[in-house]
Amino acid sequence: MTKQSHPYKKIFEFLTIIILFLLWKDITMKKNLIIQSNIVICFYLLLLLFIGNLQADDSSFLKQEFNLAGKHSQETQFYILKSELITYALNGKRISNDIFKLYLQCVPATISKKNKDEYTCIKFLIKQGNAPEVSVPALANWSYLFSEGIDDKNQVFGINHSQFENLKDMNGKVIPQDIAYHIYNAFIDFHSFCNVFAERTPNGKGIQDLRKIGQKIIHSAAFTEPPTNLGEYISKGSFFKNGEITLEFKGLSIVNDKQCALIGFDSGESLFKMIMNPAPNMEIITIGSSHYIGDIYKDTSSNWVQKVTLNEIVVSETTMPMPPNKINSVSERSILILNVSKDEFFNK
């Protein structure tokens, strides 16, 4: 969507030229200064009229209706997701700091000639604390077709759980179960923000109901309880229950030199339960709550998300069958998703 030129601009420019011409003519012909003064006064009155109408036009532009759920332009997109997880002890001391980076390419179905949009993880990187950054070879150039909702295998967004089992880093070191889950969750996060919150919902309220700046809705995903089980790592019965998720059309911004709708989201009070079985006859259960808020920047012309920011606070209690039996923790998570150029994507 492009802004229309001001309707009075051409008229103002034309009248300005005439007045300047008359003023020049009067000066060269040495006419009465009163006439010249009147012309100058007329010029400034026209200027004030122009400025007043320009301000009114700017206001009406922000009050217009937008379509935030239109079809995407048919172009391949390149995204980089960075997720940082900081865990705190109850005395406030930082226990760990893990960083996950997902490089995800999206090829629309019309280009891939497949029945759904195709996503390819070009690479996935992990950095734990002060350890060197490592890649996950099993995810390099791994592709899948995005699907809405949950399939008959209890898998979300068409993401195959088996791809995240028995993961090793580039040095052959086994990746712990909790880290493997965060790797999987990076894909879930990406599609939740870019394909659920930022796209039309088939049922219930969604971004399509945000037509004007200032509007706010309760999203159809509010109070839903998607499964979080992941193969052998996270057992059935695990879940994440959303709170009252809201979307708000906060205004307009510019990202990647594109006009973007700024959409704020808020999860409300969310709850979760994770059941892990790290060994036979061993069960570890974590329960807790989280609250996440953030912003989505969506191009109003191409309808592709250009940027997402998120901050989340998580409080949990883990029960184990061995001492100390219960562990309480607080963690902070931040996510940044950027839509980048092909050159930056493959060379960063």
HUTA-V920673 format. One record per backbone hydrogen bond with DSSP energy under -0.5 kcal/mol. NH is the residue of the N-H (numbers start at 0). CO is the residue of the C=O. If there is no record, write none. Layout:
nh:NH co:CO
nh:NH co:CO
//
This chain:
nh:8 co:5
nh:9 co:5
nh:11 co:7
nh:12 co:8
nh:13 co:9
nh:14 co:10
nh:15 co:11
nh:16 co:12
nh:17 co:13
nh:18 co:14
nh:19 co:15
nh:20 co:16
nh:21 co:17
nh:22 co:18
nh:23 co:19
nh:24 co:20
nh:25 co:21
nh:26 co:22
nh:27 co:23
nh:28 co:24
nh:29 co:26
nh:30 co:25
nh:35 co:31
nh:36 co:32
nh:37 co:33
nh:38 co:34
nh:39 co:35
nh:40 co:36
nh:41 co:37
nh:42 co:38
nh:43 co:39
nh:44 co:40
nh:45 co:41
nh:46 co:42
nh:47 co:43
nh:48 co:44
nh:49 co:45
nh:50 co:46
nh:51 co:47
nh:52 co:48
nh:53 co:49
nh:54 co:50
nh:55 co:51
nh:56 co:52
nh:57 co:53
nh:58 co:54
nh:59 co:55
nh:60 co:56
nh:61 co:57
nh:62 co:58
nh:63 co:60
nh:65 co:210
nh:67 co:65
nh:69 co:66
nh:72 co:301
nh:74 co:72
nh:76 co:105
nh:77 co:339
nh:78 co:103
nh:79 co:337
nh:80 co:101
nh:81 co:335
nh:82 co:99
nh:83 co:333
nh:84 co:97
nh:85 co:83
nh:85 co:331
nh:86 co:95
nh:87 co:329
nh:88 co:92
nh:91 co:88
nh:94 co:86
nh:95 co:86
nh:97 co:84
nh:98 co:126
nh:99 co:82
nh:100 co:124
nh:101 co:80
nh:102 co:122
nh:103 co:78
nh:103 co:101
nh:104 co:119
nh:105 co:76
nh:106 co:104
nh:106 co:117
nh:107 co:105
nh:110 co:107
nh:111 co:107
nh:112 co:108
nh:113 co:108
nh:117 co:106
nh:118 co:116
nh:118 co:143
nh:119 co:104
nh:120 co:141
nh:121 co:102
nh:121 co:119
nh:122 co:102
nh:124 co:100
nh:125 co:133
nh:126 co:98
nh:128 co:96
nh:128 co:126
nh:130 co:127
nh:133 co:125
nh:135 co:123
nh:136 co:134
nh:138 co:135
nh:139 co:135
nh:139 co:136
nh:140 co:120
nh:141 co:120
nh:141 co:138
nh:143 co:118
nh:145 co:116
nh:145 co:143
nh:146 co:156
nh:150 co:154
nh:153 co:150
nh:156 co:148
nh:158 co:155
nh:159 co:157
nh:162 co:159
nh:163 co:160
nh:164 co:161
nh:166 co:163
nh:168 co:172
nh:169 co:134
nh:171 co:168
nh:174 co:166
nh:175 co:173
nh:179 co:175
nh:180 co:176
nh:181 co:177
nh:182 co:178
nh:183 co:179
nh:184 co:180
nh:185 co:181
nh:185 co:182
nh:186 co:182
nh:186 co:183
nh:187 co:183
nh:188 co:184
nh:189 co:185
nh:190 co:186
nh:191 co:187
nh:192 co:188
nh:193 co:189
nh:194 co:190
nh:195 co:190
nh:196 co:191
nh:197 co:192
nh:198 co:195
nh:206 co:198
nh:208 co:205
nh:209 co:206
nh:210 co:208
nh:212 co:61
nh:213 co:248
nh:214 co:211
nh:216 co:246
nh:218 co:216
nh:218 co:244
nh:219 co:204
nh:221 co:218
nh:222 co:242
nh:223 co:220
nh:225 co:239
nh:227 co:237
nh:229 co:233
nh:232 co:229
nh:233 co:229
nh:234 co:232
nh:234 co:274
nh:237 co:234
nh:238 co:272
nh:239 co:225
nh:240 co:270
nh:241 co:223
nh:241 co:239
nh:242 co:266
nh:244 co:242
nh:245 co:265
nh:246 co:216
nh:247 co:263
nh:248 co:214
nh:249 co:247
nh:249 co:261
nh:250 co:261
nh:252 co:259
nh:254 co:257
nh:257 co:254
nh:259 co:252
nh:260 co:297
nh:261 co:250
nh:262 co:260
nh:262 co:295
nh:263 co:247
nh:263 co:261
nh:264 co:293
nh:265 co:245
nh:266 co:291
nh:269 co:267
nh:269 co:289
nh:270 co:240
nh:271 co:287
nh:272 co:238
nh:273 co:285
nh:275 co:273
nh:275 co:283
nh:276 co:232
nh:278 co:281
nh:281 co:278
nh:283 co:275
nh:284 co:318
nh:285 co:273
nh:286 co:316
nh:287 co:271
nh:288 co:314
nh:289 co:269
nh:290 co:312
nh:292 co:310
nh:293 co:264
nh:294 co:308
nh:295 co:262
nh:296 co:306
nh:297 co:260
nh:297 co:295
nh:298 co:303
nh:299 co:258
nh:302 co:298
nh:305 co:296
nh:306 co:296
nh:307 co:336
nh:308 co:294
nh:309 co:334
nh:310 co:292
nh:311 co:332
nh:312 co:290
nh:313 co:330
nh:314 co:288
nh:315 co:328
nh:316 co:286
nh:317 co:326
nh:318 co:284
nh:319 co:324
nh:324 co:321
nh:325 co:323
nh:326 co:317
nh:328 co:315
nh:329 co:87
nh:330 co:313
nh:331 co:85
nh:332 co:311
nh:333 co:83
nh:334 co:309
nh:335 co:81
nh:336 co:307
nh:337 co:79
nh:338 co:305
nh:339 co:77
nh:339 co:337
nh:344 co:340
nh:345 co:341
nh:346 co:342
nh:347 co:343
//
